[in-house]
Amino acid sequence: MLVMGIDPGLSRCGYGVVRQKGRVVEAMAAGIIRTDKREPIPRRLHEFQNELVELLDAYRPDAVAIEQVLFQVNVRTAMGVGQASGVAMAAAVGAGAEVFEYSPTQIKKAVTGWGGADKEQMGKMVQTLLGLPRPLRPADAADAVAAALCHLAHRPAASRIQAAM
Amino acid sequence: MLVMGIDPGLSRCGYGVVRQKGRVVEAMAAGIIRTDKREPIPRRLHEFQNELVELLDAYRPDAVAIEQVLFQVNVRTAMGVGQASGVAMAAAVGAGAEVFEYSPTQIKKAVTGWGGADKEQMGKMVQTLLGLPRPLRPADAADAVAAALCHLAHRPAASRIQAAM
C-alpha cells in the first residue's frame, strides 16, 4: 500500500510518499514543489501540475491524501491553495489513485492523538512513526507525510483485512 | 484571433469560443461542461479537465479569458469554483493559450457599458454583438462568451495594431 500525502499550496506544496507493508510504515520520498511567485498564476498552476504528474508517474501511489483547504484570513492565499488542490485532485485521479481529503484537525489527531497539536509536535511524531534519525524538513513536507499517515490510520478496516489475507 | 471564454464552475462550467477577424466578431461554439454531483469531487475535477482539454484541442484558442472567482456566501461553492478555475487555467496554459482573468464587473462593463448589468441585459448584448437570431442559452454559456468579448475589448491596443498590419 503506497500513499502520497499532499499539503497543497501554490508557492510551496508539500508531498510525501509512504509505504505500508504489514505493520511497518516507511518513508519513500518527501519534499516540496515550488513555483515562481513572479510568474502569472495560470503558468504557475501548469508548472505545478507538470511536477506533480511526474511524481505520480514515478511512485504510482494507490491513494493520495490531500489536506483540506480551510478559508484563512487571507482570501488571496486561500484561492491559490484551492486552485492548487483542484489541480492536484484532477492529476491524482488521472494517475489512477483514489483521492481522500482530510481536515488539518483529522490529520493532527491521527498522528499525535490531539487535534490541537502544533508544528513541532507533528514533526516529532512523524519522525517517530517513520523511525527517522531527525525531523523531516521543511515543515510542509512533514505535513504532507502526516496526511499520508492519517490516511493509513483512517482507511476502512475492511481494506486492511483484505490486505492481510 | 480566437478567444475562449470560461465561466468556471464544477457543476456547470460555461464556455464560449469567438473569432475576431478585422472588425467582425463571430461565435464559433458555446455550451456547458457538466459533472455529476453524485460523484466525488476529485473525480469530477478530472472529468472536467478531460472535457476542457478536448475543447481546447478542438479549437486551439490564442487566448482564454476566465471569469474571476469571487467569494460568495456559500464557501463550499466558492471552493468548487476555485478548484475548477485552477484546473481550467493549468489546462489552458498546457494547450498553449495565453490566460487572462476578468472580474464579473469588468465583463459586464465591457459588454454592456455598465458594471451593474443584469443577466438579461448581458444576454441581449451578447446576442446583439454576435448578430445571433436569439439569446444564447443556457445563461452560463452566454456569460462565457461575454468573458471572451471582454478580452477582445481589453487586449492591448498594440496587439490590435499589429493584427491590422
HADDOCK unambig.tbl for C-alpha pairs under 7 A between the chains (distance, minus, plus):
assign (segid A and resid 42 and name CA) (segid B and resid 89 and name CA) 4.87 0.50 0.50
assign (segid A and resid 42 and name CA) (segid B and resid 90 and name CA) 5.72 0.50 0.50
assign (segid A and resid 42 and name CA) (segid B and resid 93 and name CA) 6.59 0.50 0.50
assign (segid A and resid 42 and name CA) (segid B and resid 99 and name CA) 6.58 0.50 0.50
assign (segid A and resid 43 and name CA) (segid B and resid 90 and name CA) 6.87 0.50 0.50
assign (segid A and resid 43 and name CA) (segid B and resid 93 and name CA) 6.24 0.50 0.50
assign (segid A and resid 45 and name CA) (segid B and resid 86 and name CA) 6.75 0.50 0.50
assign (segid A and resid 45 and name CA) (segid B and resid 89 and name CA) 6.96 0.50 0.50
assign (segid A and resid 45 and name CA) (segid B and resid 90 and name CA) 5.19 0.50 0.50
assign (segid A and resid 46 and name CA) (segid B and resid 90 and name CA) 4.11 0.50 0.50
assign (segid A and resid 46 and name CA) (segid B and resid 93 and name CA) 6.30 0.50 0.50
assign (segid A and resid 46 and name CA) (segid B and resid 94 and name CA) 6.51 0.50 0.50
assign (segid A and resid 79 and name CA) (segid B and resid 82 and name CA) 6.27 0.50 0.50
assign (segid A and resid 82 and name CA) (segid B and resid 79 and name CA) 6.26 0.50 0.50
assign (segid A and resid 82 and name CA) (segid B and resid 82 and name CA) 5.70 0.50 0.50
assign (segid A and resid 82 and name CA) (segid B and resid 83 and name CA) 5.34 0.50 0.50
assign (segid A and resid 83 and name CA) (segid B and resid 82 and name CA) 5.35 0.50 0.50
assign (segid A and resid 83 and name CA) (segid B and resid 83 and name CA) 4.47 0.50 0.50
assign (segid A and resid 83 and name CA) (segid B and resid 85 and name CA) 6.52 0.50 0.50
assign (segid A and resid 83 and name CA) (segid B and resid 86 and name CA) 4.00 0.50 0.50
assign (segid A and resid 83 and name CA) (segid B and resid 87 and name CA) 6.99 0.50 0.50
assign (segid A and resid 84 and name CA) (segid B and resid 86 and name CA) 6.32 0.50 0.50
assign (segid A and resid 85 and name CA) (segid B and resid 83 and name CA) 6.52 0.50 0.50
assign (segid A and resid 86 and name CA) (segid B and resid 45 and name CA) 6.76 0.50 0.50
assign (segid A and resid 86 and name CA) (segid B and resid 83 and name CA) 4.00 0.50 0.50
assign (segid A and resid 86 and name CA) (segid B and resid 84 and name CA) 6.32 0.50 0.50
assign (segid A and resid 86 and name CA) (segid B and resid 86 and name CA) 6.06 0.50 0.50
assign (segid A and resid 86 and name CA) (segid B and resid 87 and name CA) 6.02 0.50 0.50
assign (segid A and resid 87 and name CA) (segid B and resid 83 and name CA) 6.99 0.50 0.50
assign (segid A and resid 87 and name CA) (segid B and resid 86 and name CA) 6.02 0.50 0.50
assign (segid A and resid 87 and name CA) (segid B and resid 87 and name CA) 4.98 0.50 0.50
assign (segid A and resid 89 and name CA) (segid B and resid 42 and name CA) 4.87 0.50 0.50
assign (segid A and resid 89 and name CA) (segid B and resid 45 and name CA) 6.96 0.50 0.50
assign (segid A and resid 90 and name CA) (segid B and resid 42 and name CA) 5.74 0.50 0.50
assign (segid A and resid 90 and name CA) (segid B and resid 43 and name CA) 6.86 0.50 0.50
assign (segid A and resid 90 and name CA) (segid B and resid 45 and name CA) 5.19 0.50 0.50
assign (segid A and resid 90 and name CA) (segid B and resid 46 and name CA) 4.11 0.50 0.50
assign (segid A and resid 93 and name CA) (segid B and resid 42 and name CA) 6.60 0.50 0.50
assign (segid A and resid 93 and name CA) (segid B and resid 43 and name CA) 6.25 0.50 0.50
assign (segid A and resid 93 and name CA) (segid B and resid 46 and name CA) 6.30 0.50 0.50
assign (segid A and resid 94 and name CA) (segid B and resid 46 and name CA) 6.52 0.50 0.50
assign (segid A and resid 99 and name CA) (segid B and resid 42 and name CA) 6.59 0.50 0.50
